[in-house]
Amino acid sequence: MTKFLSALFLFVMSAFAHAADVSADTPPTPEADPTAIIVFAIIFVGMIAGFAGFVWWKERERRRREIGPS
Protein backbone atom coordinates (compact mmCIF):
# COMPACT_ATOMS: atom_id res chain seq x y z
CA MET A 1 0.00 0.00 0.00
CA THR A 2 2.84 2.39 0.77
CA LYS A 3 4.33 1.80 -2.69
CA PHE A 4 0.98 2.66 -4.25
CA LEU A 5 0.63 5.85 -2.22
CA SER A 6 4.17 6.99 -2.98
CA ALA A 7 3.64 6.26 -6.69
CA LEU A 8 0.34 8.14 -6.62
CA PHE A 9 2.01 11.11 -4.93
CA LEU A 10 4.77 11.22 -7.55
CA PHE A 11 2.24 10.90 -10.38
CA VAL A 12 0.13 13.77 -9.04
CA MET A 13 3.18 15.99 -8.62
CA SER A 14 4.34 15.29 -12.17
CA ALA A 15 0.82 15.92 -13.47
CA PHE A 16 0.83 19.37 -11.87
CA ALA A 17 4.18 20.16 -13.47
CA HIS A 18 2.97 18.94 -16.86
CA ALA A 19 -0.25 20.98 -16.61
CA ALA A 20 1.68 24.14 -15.73
CA ASP A 21 4.02 23.58 -18.68
CA VAL A 22 1.25 22.93 -21.23
CA SER A 23 -1.02 25.80 -20.18
CA ALA A 24 1.63 28.38 -21.07
CA ASP A 25 1.71 27.30 -24.72
CA THR A 26 -1.99 26.76 -25.44
CA PRO A 27 -4.34 29.56 -26.45
CA PRO A 28 -7.33 30.29 -24.21
CA THR A 29 -10.34 28.06 -24.71
CA PRO A 30 -13.40 29.54 -26.40
CA GLU A 31 -16.45 30.34 -24.34
CA ALA A 32 -19.27 27.82 -24.13
CA ASP A 33 -22.24 28.17 -26.45
CA PRO A 34 -25.06 30.02 -24.62
CA THR A 35 -27.63 27.62 -26.07
CA ALA A 36 -25.97 24.67 -24.38
CA ILE A 37 -25.88 26.51 -21.07
CA ILE A 38 -29.58 27.42 -21.33
CA VAL A 39 -30.58 23.84 -22.22
CA PHE A 40 -28.50 22.51 -19.33
CA ALA A 41 -30.07 25.01 -16.90
CA ILE A 42 -33.61 24.10 -18.02
CA ILE A 43 -32.95 20.38 -17.67
CA PHE A 44 -31.19 20.86 -14.32
CA VAL A 45 -33.97 22.96 -12.82
CA GLY A 46 -36.58 20.62 -14.31
CA MET A 47 -34.97 17.60 -12.67
CA ILE A 48 -34.88 19.36 -9.30
CA ALA A 49 -38.53 20.40 -9.64
CA GLY A 50 -39.49 16.88 -10.71
CA PHE A 51 -37.76 15.37 -7.69
CA ALA A 52 -39.42 17.87 -5.34
CA GLY A 53 -42.81 17.10 -6.91
CA PHE A 54 -42.22 13.37 -6.55
CA VAL A 55 -41.31 13.71 -2.87
CA TRP A 56 -44.34 15.95 -2.24
CA TRP A 57 -46.66 13.50 -4.03
CA LYS A 58 -45.38 10.47 -2.08
CA GLU A 59 -45.64 12.35 1.21
CA ARG A 60 -49.24 13.31 0.39
CA GLU A 61 -50.08 9.67 -0.39
CA ARG A 62 -48.49 8.51 2.86
CA ARG A 63 -50.51 11.02 4.90
CA ARG A 64 -53.74 9.96 3.18
CA ARG A 65 -53.03 6.31 4.03
CA GLU A 66 -52.32 7.18 7.68
CA ILE A 67 -55.54 9.17 8.04
CA GLY A 68 -57.61 6.61 6.19
CA PRO A 69 -60.63 7.13 3.93
CA SER A 70 -62.84 10.00 5.01
Sine and cosine of phi, psi and omega as CSV:
sin_phi,cos_phi,sin_psi,cos_psi,sin_omega,cos_omega
0.00,0.00,-0.60,0.80,-0.02,-1.00
-0.93,0.38,-0.55,0.84,0.06,-1.00
-0.91,0.42,-0.65,0.76,0.00,-1.00
-0.90,0.44,-0.71,0.71,-0.02,-1.00
-0.91,0.41,-0.65,0.76,0.02,-1.00
-0.93,0.37,-0.60,0.80,0.05,-1.00
-0.92,0.39,-0.64,0.77,0.03,-1.00
-0.90,0.44,-0.67,0.74,0.03,-1.00
-0.87,0.49,-0.72,0.69,0.01,-1.00
-0.91,0.42,-0.63,0.78,0.02,-1.00
-0.89,0.45,-0.71,0.71,-0.01,-1.00
-0.90,0.44,-0.67,0.75,0.03,-1.00
-0.90,0.44,-0.65,0.76,0.03,-1.00
-0.95,0.33,-0.52,0.85,0.04,-1.00
-0.91,0.40,-0.63,0.77,0.05,-1.00
-0.89,0.46,-0.68,0.73,0.00,-1.00
-0.91,0.42,-0.65,0.76,0.02,-1.00
-0.91,0.41,-0.67,0.74,0.00,-1.00
-0.90,0.43,-0.63,0.77,0.02,-1.00
-0.92,0.38,-0.57,0.82,0.00,-1.00
-0.95,0.32,-0.67,0.75,-0.06,-1.00
-0.95,0.30,-0.60,0.80,-0.09,-1.00
-0.91,0.41,-0.40,0.91,0.00,-1.00
-0.95,0.31,-0.46,0.89,-0.07,-1.00
-1.00,-0.07,-0.36,0.93,-0.10,-1.00
-1.00,0.03,0.57,-0.82,0.07,-1.00
-0.96,0.29,0.31,-0.95,0.01,-1.00
-0.90,0.44,0.53,-0.85,-0.01,-1.00
-0.97,0.25,0.53,-0.85,0.03,-1.00
-0.94,0.33,0.36,-0.93,0.01,-1.00
-0.95,0.32,0.39,-0.92,0.01,-1.00
-0.95,0.31,0.48,-0.88,0.02,-1.00
-0.93,0.37,0.78,-0.63,-0.02,-1.00
-0.87,0.49,-0.50,0.86,0.01,-1.00
-0.89,0.45,-0.67,0.74,0.01,-1.00
-0.90,0.43,-0.62,0.78,0.01,-1.00
-0.92,0.39,-0.66,0.75,0.01,-1.00
-0.91,0.42,-0.70,0.71,0.02,-1.00
-0.89,0.46,-0.70,0.72,0.04,-1.00
-0.87,0.50,-0.71,0.71,-0.03,-1.00
-0.89,0.46,-0.66,0.75,0.01,-1.00
-0.90,0.43,-0.71,0.70,0.01,-1.00
-0.91,0.42,-0.66,0.75,-0.02,-1.00
-0.89,0.46,-0.76,0.65,0.00,-1.00
-0.92,0.40,-0.61,0.79,0.04,-1.00
-0.89,0.46,-0.65,0.76,0.03,-1.00
-0.92,0.40,-0.64,0.77,0.03,-1.00
-0.91,0.41,-0.69,0.72,0.02,-1.00
-0.91,0.42,-0.64,0.77,0.04,-1.00
-0.89,0.46,-0.67,0.74,0.03,-1.00
-0.91,0.43,-0.69,0.73,0.02,-1.00
-0.89,0.45,-0.66,0.75,0.05,-1.00
-0.90,0.45,-0.65,0.76,0.02,-1.00
-0.89,0.45,-0.71,0.71,0.01,-1.00
-0.90,0.44,-0.68,0.73,0.02,-1.00
-0.88,0.47,-0.69,0.72,-0.03,-1.00
-0.90,0.44,-0.71,0.71,0.00,-1.00
-0.92,0.40,-0.61,0.79,0.04,-1.00
-0.91,0.41,-0.63,0.77,0.04,-1.00
-0.90,0.44,-0.67,0.74,0.04,-1.00
-0.89,0.45,-0.66,0.75,-0.01,-1.00
-0.90,0.44,-0.66,0.75,0.02,-1.00
-0.91,0.41,-0.62,0.79,0.02,-1.00
-0.90,0.43,-0.63,0.78,0.01,-1.00
-0.93,0.37,-0.58,0.81,0.01,-1.00
-0.93,0.37,-0.64,0.76,-0.02,-1.00
-0.96,0.29,-0.63,0.78,-0.02,-1.00
1.00,-0.06,0.14,-0.99,-0.01,-1.00
-0.93,0.38,0.65,-0.76,-0.02,-1.00
-0.99,-0.17,0.00,0.00,0.00,0.00
